[in-house]
Amino acid sequence: MELKGNKTYWNNRYLKEGEIWGVSPSKSAIYCLELFNKNKIKKLLIPGSGYGRHTKFFSENKYWVIGIEISDIAIEIARKIDPKTKFYNGSVMEMEKFETNIDAIFCFNTLHLFLRDARFLFLKNCFNHLNNNGLVFFTVFSEKESSFGKGKELEINTFESKPGRPTHYFTENDLIDHFKEYKIIETGIIEEAENHGSGGPHKHILRYVFGQKLVY
């Protein structure tokens, strides 16, 4: 089965749909910017950066931004709309190839697209790229999503909601468990309105976690 992190899947989708979610930043990114500004973040990593709508938002707010994206089609789009950001074309499973010494990570709706072992490897890679006391802000699908429980169940709370696309739905405790290597500063729910594809206007009910890398 082709997984959501598969390059072919994403290239095909970006070829068909282009700037799928528009060019405006998500509510999550706007809220995250407030948190990061309070902590004087300078160097920001965005794994799963897509076609650059969030990298552009942060780079325009004077952040030094690095984006990692598996789809070379998305990278082509991103470099046109956001020339300030440094993009790497590759997988979040192989982040050791890319820059370290990161002050903070913003990750929008990427972590839930992997099976359990891959999710924890992804988070380990993120942890290793962060400076001491570095910050993370991740959003993920919650168990409150309308698509929860639909499709073949691959793992606990993980369903193949579309062919070749696993989606994990996080409860509060599950999300906290994934970030047990961090000091959890804040968690919560953000409702994101979207309008794309054949589904038309719809709303995602996301969980977010804001945390800090623990230093022992």
C-alpha positions in Angstrom: 0.0 0.0 0.0 1.3 3.4 -0.9 1.4 5.6 2.2 0.5 9.3 2.5 4.2 10.2 2.8 4.8 8.6 -0.6 6.3 11.0 -3.2 4.1 9.7 -6.0 0.9 10.3 -4.1 1.8 13.9 -3.4 3.1 14.7 -6.8 -0.1 13.5 -8.4 -2.2 15.5 -6.0 -0.3 18.7 -6.5 -0.3 18.3 -10.2 -4.1 18.0 -10.2 -5.0 20.5 -7.4 -2.1 23.0 -7.3 -2.4 25.3 -4.4 -5.0 23.0 -2.7 -5.6 25.0 0.5 -5.2 28.5 -1.0 -2.5 31.0 -0.1 -3.8 32.4 3.2 -2.3 31.1 6.4 -4.3 28.8 8.6 -5.7 29.9 11.9 -3.2 27.5 13.5 -0.2 29.4 11.9 -1.5 32.7 13.0 -1.9 31.6 16.6 1.5 29.9 16.5 3.1 33.1 15.3 1.9 34.9 18.4 3.5 32.2 20.6 6.8 32.2 18.7 7.0 36.0 18.7 6.8 36.0 22.5 9.7 33.6 22.6 11.9 35.5 20.1 12.2 32.7 17.7 14.5 33.3 14.7 15.2 30.0 12.8 12.1 28.0 12.0 11.7 24.6 10.4 8.5 23.6 8.7 8.4 19.8 7.8 5.8 18.9 5.3 5.9 22.5 4.0 3.8 21.8 0.9 3.7 24.6 -1.7 4.8 27.2 0.8 1.7 29.0 2.1 3.0 28.7 5.7 6.6 29.2 4.9 5.7 32.4 3.2 3.6 33.6 6.2 6.5 33.1 8.6 9.2 34.4 6.2 7.2 37.6 5.6 7.2 38.0 9.4 11.0 38.1 9.4 11.7 34.5 10.3 14.5 32.5 8.8 12.5 29.6 7.5 13.5 26.1 6.3 11.0 23.9 4.6 11.1 20.2 4.0 8.7 18.7 1.4 8.7 15.3 -0.3 6.9 16.5 -3.4 9.1 18.1 -6.0 6.0 19.5 -7.7 5.1 21.3 -4.5 8.6 22.6 -4.1 8.5 24.1 -7.6 5.3 26.0 -6.6 6.8 27.0 -3.2 10.0 28.5 -4.6 7.9 30.8 -6.9 5.6 32.1 -4.2 8.2 32.2 -1.4 11.7 32.9 -2.6 12.9 33.8 0.9 12.6 30.3 2.3 15.3 27.6 1.9 13.5 24.4 0.7 14.8 20.9 0.8 13.1 18.3 -1.3 13.0 15.1 0.8 11.3 13.0 3.4 10.8 13.8 7.0 12.0 10.3 7.7 15.5 11.4 6.5 15.9 14.7 8.2 19.4 14.0 9.3 20.4 15.1 5.8 19.1 18.6 6.4 20.0 21.6 8.7 20.1 21.4 12.4 20.3 24.1 15.2 16.6 25.0 14.8 14.9 27.3 17.3 11.4 26.1 16.6 9.3 23.7 14.5 5.8 24.5 13.1 4.2 21.4 11.6 0.6 21.6 10.2 -1.4 18.4 9.6 1.6 16.2 8.7 2.2 14.0 11.8 -1.2 12.2 11.5 -0.4 11.0 7.9 2.0 8.2 9.1 1.7 4.9 10.9 2.8 4.6 14.5 6.5 3.7 14.0 7.0 6.4 11.4 5.3 9.0 13.6 7.7 8.4 16.4 10.7 8.3 14.0 9.5 11.7 12.6 9.3 13.2 16.1 12.7 11.8 17.0 14.2 13.5 13.9 12.5 16.8 14.9 13.8 16.5 18.5 17.3 16.0 17.2 17.2 19.1 15.0 16.1 21.4 17.8 18.3 23.5 19.9 18.2 23.1 23.6 14.9 24.7 24.9 13.6 24.7 21.3 9.9 25.0 20.7 7.4 22.9 18.7 3.9 23.6 17.5 2.1 20.7 15.8 -1.5 20.3 14.6 -3.1 16.9 13.9 -6.5 15.5 13.1 -8.5 14.7 16.2 -10.9 11.9 17.0 -13.7 14.5 16.6 -13.2 14.6 12.8 -16.2 13.6 10.7 -14.0 11.1 8.9 -12.9 9.3 12.1 -13.7 5.6 11.8 -14.2 5.5 8.0 -12.1 3.2 5.9 -10.1 0.1 6.8 -8.6 0.3 10.2 -4.8 -0.1 9.9 -3.8 0.5 13.5 -5.6 1.8 16.6 -7.4 5.0 15.6 -5.6 4.9 12.2 -7.8 4.4 9.1 -7.2 4.3 5.4 -9.7 7.1 4.8 -8.7 7.3 1.1 -6.9 4.7 -1.0 -3.3 4.8 -0.1 -3.8 7.4 2.7 -3.5 6.4 6.3 -4.9 9.0 8.8 -4.3 8.8 12.5 -6.8 10.5 14.8 -5.4 11.8 18.0 -7.1 11.9 21.4 -5.7 14.3 24.0 -3.9 11.6 25.9 -2.5 10.1 22.7 -1.1 13.5 21.6 0.5 14.1 24.9 2.1 10.6 24.8 3.7 11.4 21.4 5.3 14.4 22.9 6.5 12.9 26.2 10.1 14.0 25.5 8.9 17.6 25.6 7.6 19.9 28.3 4.0 20.4 27.3 3.1 24.1 27.6 -0.3 24.0 26.0 -2.7 21.8 24.1 -6.1 22.6 22.7 -8.6 22.4 19.8 -8.5 24.6 16.7 -11.3 24.5 14.1 -10.0 25.1 10.6 -12.5 25.9 7.8 -11.5 24.7 4.3 -13.0 24.8 0.8 -11.3 22.5 -1.7 -11.9 19.5 -3.9 -15.2 17.9 -4.5 -16.2 18.1 -0.8 -16.7 21.9 -1.0 -16.7 23.9 2.3 -15.9 21.8 5.4 -14.3 22.1 8.8 -11.5 20.2 10.4 -11.3 19.8 14.1 -7.7 19.7 15.0 -5.7 19.2 18.1 -2.6 21.2 18.7 0.4 20.9 21.0 2.8 23.6 22.0 5.9 22.3 23.8 9.5 22.8 24.6 12.5 20.5 24.3 13.6 19.2 27.6 17.2 19.6 28.6 18.6 17.0 31.0 
